[in-house]
């Protein structure tokens, strides 16, 4: 039973999430021969205030880019 856990910043649309789930599942079915009914994709959306890169909160970086 393959499981893919995707950590991402919030903001993806429902349609984008559905496409991610379908394409990742299709890839596991094609590459591993997985049963699609037993293949799980977990989309874990994070608030930009809870994610940092290079010592800076993503929310702060985005605010600077807007200014």
CHARMM internal coordinates of N, CA and C (Angstrom, degrees):
IC EDIT
DIST 1 N 1 CA 1.4507
DIST 1 CA 1 C 1.5226
ANGL 1 N 1 CA 1 C 108.56
DIST 1 C 2 N 1.3336
ANGL 1 CA 1 C 2 N 118.48
DIHE 1 N 1 CA 1 C 2 N 96.79
DIST 2 N 2 CA 1.4523
ANGL 1 C 2 N 2 CA 120.38
DIHE 1 CA 1 C 2 N 2 CA 178.27
DIST 2 CA 2 C 1.5321
ANGL 2 N 2 CA 2 C 111.85
DIHE 1 C 2 N 2 CA 2 C -71.91
DIST 2 C 3 N 1.3260
ANGL 2 CA 2 C 3 N 114.34
DIHE 2 N 2 CA 2 C 3 N 143.67
DIST 3 N 3 CA 1.4596
ANGL 2 C 3 N 3 CA 121.64
DIHE 2 CA 2 C 3 N 3 CA 175.75
DIST 3 CA 3 C 1.5277
ANGL 3 N 3 CA 3 C 107.38
DIHE 2 C 3 N 3 CA 3 C -132.53
DIST 3 C 4 N 1.3119
ANGL 3 CA 3 C 4 N 116.48
DIHE 3 N 3 CA 3 C 4 N 127.68
DIST 4 N 4 CA 1.4651
ANGL 3 C 4 N 4 CA 121.91
DIHE 3 CA 3 C 4 N 4 CA 173.08
DIST 4 CA 4 C 1.5147
ANGL 4 N 4 CA 4 C 106.65
DIHE 3 C 4 N 4 CA 4 C -111.53
DIST 4 C 5 N 1.3210
ANGL 4 CA 4 C 5 N 115.81
DIHE 4 N 4 CA 4 C 5 N 126.38
DIST 5 N 5 CA 1.4612
ANGL 4 C 5 N 5 CA 121.86
DIHE 4 CA 4 C 5 N 5 CA 179.22
DIST 5 CA 5 C 1.5251
ANGL 5 N 5 CA 5 C 106.86
DIHE 4 C 5 N 5 CA 5 C -111.00
DIST 5 C 6 N 1.3351
ANGL 5 CA 5 C 6 N 116.37
DIHE 5 N 5 CA 5 C 6 N 113.36
DIST 6 N 6 CA 1.4601
ANGL 5 C 6 N 6 CA 122.97
DIHE 5 CA 5 C 6 N 6 CA -176.87
DIST 6 CA 6 C 1.5228
ANGL 6 N 6 CA 6 C 108.36
DIHE 5 C 6 N 6 CA 6 C -103.45
DIST 6 C 7 N 1.3150
ANGL 6 CA 6 C 7 N 116.83
DIHE 6 N 6 CA 6 C 7 N 118.05
DIST 7 N 7 CA 1.4636
ANGL 6 C 7 N 7 CA 121.90
DIHE 6 CA 6 C 7 N 7 CA 173.73
DIST 7 CA 7 C 1.5263
ANGL 7 N 7 CA 7 C 106.82
DIHE 6 C 7 N 7 CA 7 C -97.23
DIST 7 C 8 N 1.3149
ANGL 7 CA 7 C 8 N 116.52
DIHE 7 N 7 CA 7 C 8 N 125.92
DIST 8 N 8 CA 1.4624
ANGL 7 C 8 N 8 CA 119.83
DIHE 7 CA 7 C 8 N 8 CA -177.82
DIST 8 CA 8 C 1.5189
ANGL 8 N 8 CA 8 C 110.30
DIHE 7 C 8 N 8 CA 8 C -150.44
DIST 8 C 9 N 1.3236
ANGL 8 CA 8 C 9 N 114.86
DIHE 8 N 8 CA 8 C 9 N 157.62
DIST 9 N 9 CA 1.4554
ANGL 8 C 9 N 9 CA 119.65
DIHE 8 CA 8 C 9 N 9 CA 174.94
DIST 9 CA 9 C 1.5212
ANGL 9 N 9 CA 9 C 108.40
DIHE 8 C 9 N 9 CA 9 C -73.97
DIST 9 C 10 N 1.3162
ANGL 9 CA 9 C 10 N 116.43
DIHE 9 N 9 CA 9 C 10 N 147.03
DIST 10 N 10 CA 1.4500
ANGL 9 C 10 N 10 CA 121.51
DIHE 9 CA 9 C 10 N 10 CA 179.42
DIST 10 CA 10 C 1.5136
ANGL 10 N 10 CA 10 C 111.50
DIHE 9 C 10 N 10 CA 10 C -63.25
DIST 10 C 11 N 1.3088
ANGL 10 CA 10 C 11 N 116.03
DIHE 10 N 10 CA 10 C 11 N 159.34
DIST 11 N 11 CA 1.4508
ANGL 10 C 11 N 11 CA 120.68
DIHE 10 CA 10 C 11 N 11 CA 176.64
DIST 11 CA 11 C 1.5179
ANGL 11 N 11 CA 11 C 113.95
DIHE 10 C 11 N 11 CA 11 C 127.72
DIST 11 C 12 N 1.3146
ANGL 11 CA 11 C 12 N 117.46
DIHE 11 N 11 CA 11 C 12 N -11.95
DIST 12 N 12 CA 1.4666
ANGL 11 C 12 N 12 CA 119.32
DIHE 11 CA 11 C 12 N 12 CA 177.92
DIST 12 CA 12 C 1.5295
ANGL 12 N 12 CA 12 C 108.98
DIHE 11 C 12 N 12 CA 12 C -72.66
DIST 12 C 13 N 1.3110
ANGL 12 CA 12 C 13 N 115.59
DIHE 12 N 12 CA 12 C 13 N 142.67
DIST 13 N 13 CA 1.4676
ANGL 12 C 13 N 13 CA 120.48
DIHE 12 CA 12 C 13 N 13 CA 179.00
DIST 13 CA 13 C 1.5295
ANGL 13 N 13 CA 13 C 109.90
DIHE 12 C 13 N 13 CA 13 C -76.50
DIST 13 C 14 N 1.3134
ANGL 13 CA 13 C 14 N 115.36
DIHE 13 N 13 CA 13 C 14 N 166.41
DIST 14 N 14 CA 1.4654
ANGL 13 C 14 N 14 CA 120.80
DIHE 13 CA 13 C 14 N 14 CA 176.14
DIST 14 CA 14 C 1.5267
ANGL 14 N 14 CA 14 C 110.29
DIHE 13 C 14 N 14 CA 14 C -57.63
DIST 14 C 15 N 1.3266
ANGL 14 CA 14 C 15 N 116.20
DIHE 14 N 14 CA 14 C 15 N -42.67
DIST 15 N 15 CA 1.4593
ANGL 14 C 15 N 15 CA 120.80
DIHE 14 CA 14 C 15 N 15 CA -179.39
DIST 15 CA 15 C 1.5192
ANGL 15 N 15 CA 15 C 111.30
DIHE 14 C 15 N 15 CA 15 C -63.50
DIST 15 C 16 N 1.3234
ANGL 15 CA 15 C 16 N 117.78
DIHE 15 N 15 CA 15 C 16 N -40.83
DIST 16 N 16 CA 1.4612
ANGL 15 C 16 N 16 CA 121.08
DIHE 15 CA 15 C 16 N 16 CA 178.39
DIST 16 CA 16 C 1.5325
ANGL 16 N 16 CA 16 C 110.99
DIHE 15 C 16 N 16 CA 16 C -64.73
DIST 16 C 17 N 1.3316
ANGL 16 CA 16 C 17 N 116.89
DIHE 16 N 16 CA 16 C 17 N -42.44
DIST 17 N 17 CA 1.4645
ANGL 16 C 17 N 17 CA 120.24
DIHE 16 CA 16 C 17 N 17 CA 178.30
DIST 17 CA 17 C 1.5221
ANGL 17 N 17 CA 17 C 110.91
DIHE 16 C 17 N 17 CA 17 C -63.48
DIST 17 C 18 N 1.3196
ANGL 17 CA 17 C 18 N 117.03
DIHE 17 N 17 CA 17 C 18 N -40.75
DIST 18 N 18 CA 1.4566
ANGL 17 C 18 N 18 CA 120.75
DIHE 17 CA 17 C 18 N 18 CA 178.29
DIST 18 CA 18 C 1.5273
ANGL 18 N 18 CA 18 C 110.67
DIHE 17 C 18 N 18 CA 18 C -63.04
DIST 18 C 19 N 1.3168
ANGL 18 CA 18 C 19 N 116.67
DIHE 18 N 18 CA 18 C 19 N -39.89
DIST 19 N 19 CA 1.4653
ANGL 18 C 19 N 19 CA 120.43
DIHE 18 CA 18 C 19 N 19 CA 178.65
DIST 19 CA 19 C 1.5247
ANGL 19 N 19 CA 19 C 111.10
DIHE 18 C 19 N 19 CA 19 C -66.46
DIST 19 C 20 N 1.3330
ANGL 19 CA 19 C 20 N 117.64
DIHE 19 N 19 CA 19 C 20 N -41.44
DIST 20 N 20 CA 1.4673
ANGL 19 C 20 N 20 CA 121.04
DIHE 19 CA 19 C 20 N 20 CA 176.09
DIST 20 CA 20 C 1.5196
ANGL 20 N 20 CA 20 C 109.91
DIHE 19 C 20 N 20 CA 20 C -58.43
DIST 20 C 21 N 1.3163
ANGL 20 CA 20 C 21 N 117.05
DIHE 20 N 20 CA 20 C 21 N -48.94
DIST 21 N 21 CA 1.4619
ANGL 20 C 21 N 21 CA 121.07
DIHE 20 CA 20 C 21 N 21 CA -178.88
DIST 21 CA 21 C 1.5260
ANGL 21 N 21 CA 21 C 111.31
DIHE 20 C 21 N 21 CA 21 C -59.68
DIST 21 C 22 N 1.3201
ANGL 21 CA 21 C 22 N 116.85
DIHE 21 N 21 CA 21 C 22 N -44.82
DIST 22 N 22 CA 1.4662
ANGL 21 C 22 N 22 CA 120.43
DIHE 21 CA 21 C 22 N 22 CA -178.54
DIST 22 CA 22 C 1.5170
ANGL 22 N 22 CA 22 C 111.55
DIHE 21 C 22 N 22 CA 22 C -66.38
DIST 22 C 23 N 1.3263
ANGL 22 CA 22 C 23 N 117.21
DIHE 22 N 22 CA 22 C 23 N -47.44
DIST 23 N 23 CA 1.4648
ANGL 22 C 23 N 23 CA 119.82
DIHE 22 CA 22 C 23 N 23 CA -175.41
DIST 23 CA 23 C 1.5203
ANGL 23 N 23 CA 23 C 112.05
DIHE 22 C 23 N 23 CA 23 C -69.70
DIST 23 C 24 N 1.3301
ANGL 23 CA 23 C 24 N 118.52
DIHE 23 N 23 CA 23 C 24 N -37.87
DIST 24 N 24 CA 1.4626
ANGL 23 C 24 N 24 CA 120.08
DIHE 23 CA 23 C 24 N 24 CA 176.93
DIST 24 CA 24 C 1.5281
ANGL 24 N 24 CA 24 C 110.12
DIHE 23 C 24 N 24 CA 24 C -65.99
DIST 24 C 25 N 1.3336
ANGL 24 CA 24 C 25 N 116.73
DIHE 24 N 24 CA 24 C 25 N -42.18
DIST 25 N 25 CA 1.4622
ANGL 24 C 25 N 25 CA 120.55
DIHE 24 CA 24 C 25 N 25 CA 178.21
DIST 25 CA 25 C 1.5232
ANGL 25 N 25 CA 25 C 110.37
DIHE 24 C 25 N 25 CA 25 C -62.46
DIST 25 C 26 N 1.3288
ANGL 25 CA 25 C 26 N 116.47
DIHE 25 N 25 CA 25 C 26 N -47.01
DIST 26 N 26 CA 1.4659
ANGL 25 C 26 N 26 CA 120.54
DIHE 25 CA 25 C 26 N 26 CA 179.61
DIST 26 CA 26 C 1.5286
ANGL 26 N 26 CA 26 C 111.09
DIHE 25 C 26 N 26 CA 26 C -58.18
DIST 26 C 27 N 1.3324
ANGL 26 CA 26 C 27 N 116.92
DIHE 26 N 26 CA 26 C 27 N -39.36
DIST 27 N 27 CA 1.4661
ANGL 26 C 27 N 27 CA 120.75
DIHE 26 CA 26 C 27 N 27 CA 179.49
DIST 27 CA 27 C 1.5208
ANGL 27 N 27 CA 27 C 111.09
DIHE 26 C 27 N 27 CA 27 C -64.31
DIST 27 C 28 N 1.3433
ANGL 27 CA 27 C 28 N 117.33
DIHE 27 N 27 CA 27 C 28 N -45.08
DIST 28 N 28 CA 1.4642
ANGL 27 C 28 N 28 CA 119.85
DIHE 27 CA 27 C 28 N 28 CA 179.53
DIST 28 CA 28 C 1.5264
ANGL 28 N 28 CA 28 C 111.51
DIHE 27 C 28 N 28 CA 28 C -65.42
DIST 28 C 29 N 1.3105
ANGL 28 CA 28 C 29 N 116.87
DIHE 28 N 28 CA 28 C 29 N -36.28
DIST 29 N 29 CA 1.4631
ANGL 28 C 29 N 29 CA 120.44
DIHE 28 CA 28 C 29 N 29 CA 177.46
DIST 29 CA 29 C 1.5361
ANGL 29 N 29 CA 29 C 109.20
DIHE 28 C 29 N 29 CA 29 C -64.53
DIST 29 C 30 N 1.3300
ANGL 29 CA 29 C 30 N 115.99
DIHE 29 N 29 CA 29 C 30 N -45.50
DIST 30 N 30 CA 1.4706
ANGL 29 C 30 N 30 CA 120.79
DIHE 29 CA 29 C 30 N 30 CA -177.57
DIST 30 CA 30 C 1.5300
ANGL 30 N 30 CA 30 C 111.61
DIHE 29 C 30 N 30 CA 30 C -69.07
DIST 30 C 31 N 1.3130
ANGL 30 CA 30 C 31 N 118.44
DIHE 30 N 30 CA 30 C 31 N -45.88
DIST 31 N 31 CA 1.4669
ANGL 30 C 31 N 31 CA 121.84
DIHE 30 CA 30 C 31 N 31 CA -173.22
DIST 31 CA 31 C 1.5278
ANGL 31 N 31 CA 31 C 112.27
DIHE 30 C 31 N 31 CA 31 C -81.25
DIST 31 C 32 N 1.3368
ANGL 31 CA 31 C 32 N 116.55
DIHE 31 N 31 CA 31 C 32 N -43.70
DIST 32 N 32 CA 1.4633
ANGL 31 C 32 N 32 CA 120.52
DIHE 31 CA 31 C 32 N 32 CA -174.76
DIST 32 CA 32 C 1.5251
ANGL 32 N 32 CA 32 C 114.12
DIHE 31 C 32 N 32 CA 32 C -101.00
DIST 32 C 33 N 1.3243
ANGL 32 CA 32 C 33 N 116.02
DIHE 32 N 32 CA 32 C 33 N -11.16
DIST 33 N 33 CA 1.4566
ANGL 32 C 33 N 33 CA 118.83
DIHE 32 CA 32 C 33 N 33 CA -174.86
DIST 33 CA 33 C 1.5217
ANGL 33 N 33 CA 33 C 112.13
DIHE 32 C 33 N 33 CA 33 C 72.44
DIST 33 C 34 N 1.3306
ANGL 33 CA 33 C 34 N 116.65
DIHE 33 N 33 CA 33 C 34 N 25.66
DIST 34 N 34 CA 1.4681
ANGL 33 C 34 N 34 CA 121.71
DIHE 33 CA 33 C 34 N 34 CA -177.84
DIST 34 CA 34 C 1.5204
ANGL 34 N 34 CA 34 C 111.78
DIHE 33 C 34 N 34 CA 34 C -67.71
DIST 34 C 35 N 1.3104
ANGL 34 CA 34 C 35 N 115.10
DIHE 34 N 34 CA 34 C 35 N 151.86
DIST 35 N 35 CA 1.4557
ANGL 34 C 35 N 35 CA 121.63
DIHE 34 CA 34 C 35 N 35 CA 172.26
DIST 35 CA 35 C 1.5295
ANGL 35 N 35 CA 35 C 106.54
DIHE 34 C 35 N 35 CA 35 C -78.69
DIST 35 C 36 N 1.3249
ANGL 35 CA 35 C 36 N 119.37
DIHE 35 N 35 CA 35 C 36 N 121.01
DIST 36 N 36 CA 1.4598
ANGL 35 C 36 N 36 CA 119.92
DIHE 35 CA 35 C 36 N 36 CA -177.98
DIST 36 CA 36 C 1.5276
ANGL 36 N 36 CA 36 C 112.98
DIHE 35 C 36 N 36 CA 36 C -59.71
DIST 36 C 37 N 1.3336
ANGL 36 CA 36 C 37 N 116.89
DIHE 36 N 36 CA 36 C 37 N -28.48
DIST 37 N 37 CA 1.4616
ANGL 36 C 37 N 37 CA 119.98
DIHE 36 CA 36 C 37 N 37 CA 179.24
DIST 37 CA 37 C 1.5312
ANGL 37 N 37 CA 37 C 111.99
DIHE 36 C 37 N 37 CA 37 C -71.12
DIST 37 C 38 N 1.3126
ANGL 37 CA 37 C 38 N 117.19
DIHE 37 N 37 CA 37 C 38 N -17.02
DIST 38 N 38 CA 1.4648
ANGL 37 C 38 N 38 CA 121.41
DIHE 37 CA 37 C 38 N 38 CA -179.54
DIST 38 CA 38 C 1.5278
ANGL 38 N 38 CA 38 C 111.90
DIHE 37 C 38 N 38 CA 38 C -110.64
DIST 38 C 39 N 1.3277
ANGL 38 CA 38 C 39 N 116.61
DIHE 38 N 38 CA 38 C 39 N 13.19
DIST 39 N 39 CA 1.4625
ANGL 38 C 39 N 39 CA 122.62
DIHE 38 CA 38 C 39 N 39 CA -178.78
DIST 39 CA 39 C 1.5206
ANGL 39 N 39 CA 39 C 108.59
DIHE 38 C 39 N 39 CA 39 C -104.63
DIST 39 C 40 N 1.3171
ANGL 39 CA 39 C 40 N 115.64
DIHE 39 N 39 CA 39 C 40 N 126.85
DIST 40 N 40 CA 1.4629
ANGL 39 C 40 N 40 CA 120.91
DIHE 39 CA 39 C 40 N 40 CA -175.07
DIST 40 CA 40 C 1.5261
ANGL 40 N 40 CA 40 C 110.87
DIHE 39 C 40 N 40 CA 40 C -119.06
DIST 40 C 41 N 1.3302
ANGL 40 CA 40 C 41 N 115.46
DIHE 40 N 40 CA 40 C 41 N 135.78
DIST 41 N 41 CA 1.4589
ANGL 40 C 41 N 41 CA 122.74
DIHE 40 CA 40 C 41 N 41 CA 175.81
DIST 41 CA 41 C 1.5255
ANGL 41 N 41 CA 41 C 106.57
DIHE 40 C 41 N 41 CA 41 C -121.13
DIST 41 C 42 N 1.3178
ANGL 41 CA 41 C 42 N 116.86
DIHE 41 N 41 CA 41 C 42 N 122.39
DIST 42 N 42 CA 1.4678
ANGL 41 C 42 N 42 CA 121.53
DIHE 41 CA 41 C 42 N 42 CA 179.32
DIST 42 CA 42 C 1.5203
ANGL 42 N 42 CA 42 C 107.80
DIHE 41 C 42 N 42 CA 42 C -109.71
DIST 42 C 43 N 1.3247
ANGL 42 CA 42 C 43 N 116.66
DIHE 42 N 42 CA 42 C 43 N 119.95
DIST 43 N 43 CA 1.4598
ANGL 42 C 43 N 43 CA 122.19
DIHE 42 CA 42 C 43 N 43 CA 178.06
DIST 43 CA 43 C 1.5253
ANGL 43 N 43 CA 43 C 107.79
DIHE 42 C 43 N 43 CA 43 C -101.84
DIST 43 C 44 N 1.2972
ANGL 43 CA 43 C 44 N 115.40
DIHE 43 N 43 CA 43 C 44 N 110.62
DIST 44 N 44 CA 1.4624
ANGL 43 C 44 N 44 CA 122.26
DIHE 43 CA 43 C 44 N 44 CA -176.22
DIST 44 CA 44 C 1.5263
ANGL 44 N 44 CA 44 C 108.27
DIHE 43 C 44 N 44 CA 44 C -107.24
DIST 44 C 45 N 1.3287
ANGL 44 CA 44 C 45 N 115.76
DIHE 44 N 44 CA 44 C 45 N 99.83
DIST 45 N 45 CA 1.4605
ANGL 44 C 45 N 45 CA 120.74
DIHE 44 CA 44 C 45 N 45 CA -178.39
DIST 45 CA 45 C 1.5202
ANGL 45 N 45 CA 45 C 110.67
DIHE 44 C 45 N 45 CA 45 C -87.44
DIST 45 C 46 N 1.3124
ANGL 45 CA 45 C 46 N 115.58
DIHE 45 N 45 CA 45 C 46 N 134.87
DIST 46 N 46 CA 1.4507
ANGL 45 C 46 N 46 CA 121.91
DIHE 45 CA 45 C 46 N 46 CA 179.70
DIST 46 CA 46 C 1.5246
ANGL 46 N 46 CA 46 C 110.53
DIHE 45 C 46 N 46 CA 46 C -114.01
DIST 46 C 47 N 1.3125
ANGL 46 CA 46 C 47 N 115.04
DIHE 46 N 46 CA 46 C 47 N 148.44
DIST 47 N 47 CA 1.4466
ANGL 46 C 47 N 47 CA 121.82
DIHE 46 CA 46 C 47 N 47 CA 173.08
DIST 47 CA 47 C 1.5333
ANGL 47 N 47 CA 47 C 107.78
DIHE 46 C 47 N 47 CA 47 C -74.19
DIST 47 C 48 N 1.3435
ANGL 47 CA 47 C 48 N 118.87
DIHE 47 N 47 CA 47 C 48 N 138.50
DIST 48 N 48 CA 1.4602
ANGL 47 C 48 N 48 CA 120.68
DIHE 47 CA 47 C 48 N 48 CA -179.84
DIST 48 CA 48 C 1.5398
ANGL 48 N 48 CA 48 C 113.43
DIHE 47 C 48 N 48 CA 48 C -58.06
DIST 48 C 49 N 1.3270
ANGL 48 CA 48 C 49 N 117.94
DIHE 48 N 48 CA 48 C 49 N -20.06
DIST 49 N 49 CA 1.4661
ANGL 48 C 49 N 49 CA 120.69
DIHE 48 CA 48 C 49 N 49 CA 176.74
DIST 49 CA 49 C 1.5231
ANGL 49 N 49 CA 49 C 111.46
DIHE 48 C 49 N 49 CA 49 C -75.59
DIST 49 C 50 N 1.3251
ANGL 49 CA 49 C 50 N 117.34
DIHE 49 N 49 CA 49 C 50 N -12.89
DIST 50 N 50 CA 1.4576
ANGL 49 C 50 N 50 CA 121.78
DIHE 49 CA 49 C 50 N 50 CA -178.45
DIST 50 CA 50 C 1.5205
ANGL 50 N 50 CA 50 C 112.57
DIHE 49 C 50 N 50 CA 50 C -108.58
DIST 50 C 51 N 1.3350
ANGL 50 CA 50 C 51 N 117.23
DIHE 50 N 50 CA 50 C 51 N 14.89
DIST 51 N 51 CA 1.4674
ANGL 50 C 51 N 51 CA 121.26
DIHE 50 CA 50 C 51 N 51 CA -177.61
DIST 51 CA 51 C 1.5174
ANGL 51 N 51 CA 51 C 107.51
DIHE 50 C 51 N 51 CA 51 C -136.00
DIST 51 C 52 N 1.3112
ANGL 51 CA 51 C 52 N 115.98
DIHE 51 N 51 CA 51 C 52 N 131.33
DIST 52 N 52 CA 1.4657
ANGL 51 C 52 N 52 CA 121.12
DIHE 51 CA 51 C 52 N 52 CA 178.83
DIST 52 CA 52 C 1.5184
ANGL 52 N 52 CA 52 C 109.77
DIHE 51 C 52 N 52 CA 52 C -127.95
DIST 52 C 53 N 1.3206
ANGL 52 CA 52 C 53 N 114.90
DIHE 52 N 52 CA 52 C 53 N 153.96
DIST 53 N 53 CA 1.4542
ANGL 52 C 53 N 53 CA 122.35
DIHE 52 CA 52 C 53 N 53 CA 175.75
DIST 53 CA 53 C 1.5140
ANGL 53 N 53 CA 53 C 107.39
DIHE 52 C 53 N 53 CA 53 C -143.23
DIST 53 C 54 N 1.3129
ANGL 53 CA 53 C 54 N 116.18
DIHE 53 N 53 CA 53 C 54 N 133.14
DIST 54 N 54 CA 1.4692
ANGL 53 C 54 N 54 CA 122.09
DIHE 53 CA 53 C 54 N 54 CA 179.15
DIST 54 CA 54 C 1.5282
ANGL 54 N 54 CA 54 C 110.84
DIHE 53 C 54 N 54 CA 54 C 55.54
DIST 54 C 55 N 1.3219
ANGL 54 CA 54 C 55 N 116.70
DIHE 54 N 54 CA 54 C 55 N 37.23
DIST 55 N 55 CA 1.4612
ANGL 54 C 55 N 55 CA 121.64
DIHE 54 CA 54 C 55 N 55 CA 175.26
DIST 55 CA 55 C 1.5103
ANGL 55 N 55 CA 55 C 115.29
DIHE 54 C 55 N 55 CA 55 C 79.22
DIST 55 C 56 N 1.3117
ANGL 55 CA 55 C 56 N 117.74
DIHE 55 N 55 CA 55 C 56 N 11.62
DIST 56 N 56 CA 1.4649
ANGL 55 C 56 N 56 CA 120.74
DIHE 55 CA 55 C 56 N 56 CA -177.66
DIST 56 CA 56 C 1.5227
ANGL 56 N 56 CA 56 C 110.08
DIHE 55 C 56 N 56 CA 56 C -131.28
DIST 56 C 57 N 1.3414
ANGL 56 CA 56 C 57 N 115.91
DIHE 56 N 56 CA 56 C 57 N 134.79
DIST 57 N 57 CA 1.4592
ANGL 56 C 57 N 57 CA 119.85
DIHE 56 CA 56 C 57 N 57 CA 175.80
DIST 57 CA 57 C 1.5212
ANGL 57 N 57 CA 57 C 109.50
DIHE 56 C 57 N 57 CA 57 C -64.05
DIST 57 C 58 N 1.3063
ANGL 57 CA 57 C 58 N 115.82
DIHE 57 N 57 CA 57 C 58 N 138.64
DIST 58 N 58 CA 1.4632
ANGL 57 C 58 N 58 CA 120.50
DIHE 57 CA 57 C 58 N 58 CA 179.29
DIST 58 CA 58 C 1.5214
ANGL 58 N 58 CA 58 C 110.37
DIHE 57 C 58 N 58 CA 58 C -60.30
DIST 58 C 59 N 1.3306
ANGL 58 CA 58 C 59 N 117.74
DIHE 58 N 58 CA 58 C 59 N -37.38
DIST 59 N 59 CA 1.4651
ANGL 58 C 59 N 59 CA 120.17
DIHE 58 CA 58 C 59 N 59 CA 179.33
DIST 59 CA 59 C 1.5360
ANGL 59 N 59 CA 59 C 110.89
DIHE 58 C 59 N 59 CA 59 C -61.66
DIST 59 C 60 N 1.3355
ANGL 59 CA 59 C 60 N 117.21
DIHE 59 N 59 CA 59 C 60 N -39.19
DIST 60 N 60 CA 1.4734
ANGL 59 C 60 N 60 CA 120.14
DIHE 59 CA 59 C 60 N 60 CA 177.60
DIST 60 CA 60 C 1.5303
ANGL 60 N 60 CA 60 C 110.88
DIHE 59 C 60 N 60 CA 60 C -67.34
DIST 60 C 61 N 1.3142
ANGL 60 CA 60 C 61 N 116.59
DIHE 60 N 60 CA 60 C 61 N -41.14
DIST 61 N 61 CA 1.4674
ANGL 60 C 61 N 61 CA 120.72
DIHE 60 CA 60 C 61 N 61 CA 179.76
DIST 61 CA 61 C 1.5213
ANGL 61 N 61 CA 61 C 110.12
DIHE 60 C 61 N 61 CA 61 C -62.43
DIST 61 C 62 N 1.3356
ANGL 61 CA 61 C 62 N 116.41
DIHE 61 N 61 CA 61 C 62 N -43.73
DIST 62 N 62 CA 1.4666
ANGL 61 C 62 N 62 CA 119.56
DIHE 61 CA 61 C 62 N 62 CA 179.57
DIST 62 CA 62 C 1.5226
ANGL 62 N 62 CA 62 C 111.18
DIHE 61 C 62 N 62 CA 62 C -64.39
DIST 62 C 63 N 1.3373
ANGL 62 CA 62 C 63 N 117.25
DIHE 62 N 62 CA 62 C 63 N -38.90
DIST 63 N 63 CA 1.4644
ANGL 62 C 63 N 63 CA 120.55
DIHE 62 CA 62 C 63 N 63 CA 179.63
DIST 63 CA 63 C 1.5278
ANGL 63 N 63 CA 63 C 109.83
DIHE 62 C 63 N 63 CA 63 C -63.51
DIST 63 C 64 N 1.3250
ANGL 63 CA 63 C 64 N 117.76
DIHE 63 N 63 CA 63 C 64 N -39.67
DIST 64 N 64 CA 1.4702
ANGL 63 C 64 N 64 CA 121.41
DIHE 63 CA 63 C 64 N 64 CA 178.22
DIST 64 CA 64 C 1.5295
ANGL 64 N 64 CA 64 C 110.79
DIHE 63 C 64 N 64 CA 64 C -64.60
DIST 64 C 65 N 1.3299
ANGL 64 CA 64 C 65 N 115.88
DIHE 64 N 64 CA 64 C 65 N -40.07
DIST 65 N 65 CA 1.4655
ANGL 64 C 65 N 65 CA 119.79
DIHE 64 CA 64 C 65 N 65 CA -178.94
DIST 65 CA 65 C 1.5205
ANGL 65 N 65 CA 65 C 112.24
DIHE 64 C 65 N 65 CA 65 C -66.24
DIST 65 C 66 N 1.3371
ANGL 65 CA 65 C 66 N 116.76
DIHE 65 N 65 CA 65 C 66 N -30.31
DIST 66 N 66 CA 1.4719
ANGL 65 C 66 N 66 CA 121.00
DIHE 65 CA 65 C 66 N 66 CA 179.57
DIST 66 CA 66 C 1.5157
ANGL 66 N 66 CA 66 C 111.12
DIHE 65 C 66 N 66 CA 66 C -76.52
DIST 66 C 67 N 1.3292
ANGL 66 CA 66 C 67 N 116.97
DIHE 66 N 66 CA 66 C 67 N -26.82
DIST 67 N 67 CA 1.4772
ANGL 66 C 67 N 67 CA 121.05
DIHE 66 CA 66 C 67 N 67 CA -176.47
DIST 67 CA 67 C 1.5144
ANGL 67 N 67 CA 67 C 112.15
DIHE 66 C 67 N 67 CA 67 C -77.14
END
COOR INIT
IC SEED 1 N 1 CA 1 C
IC BUILD
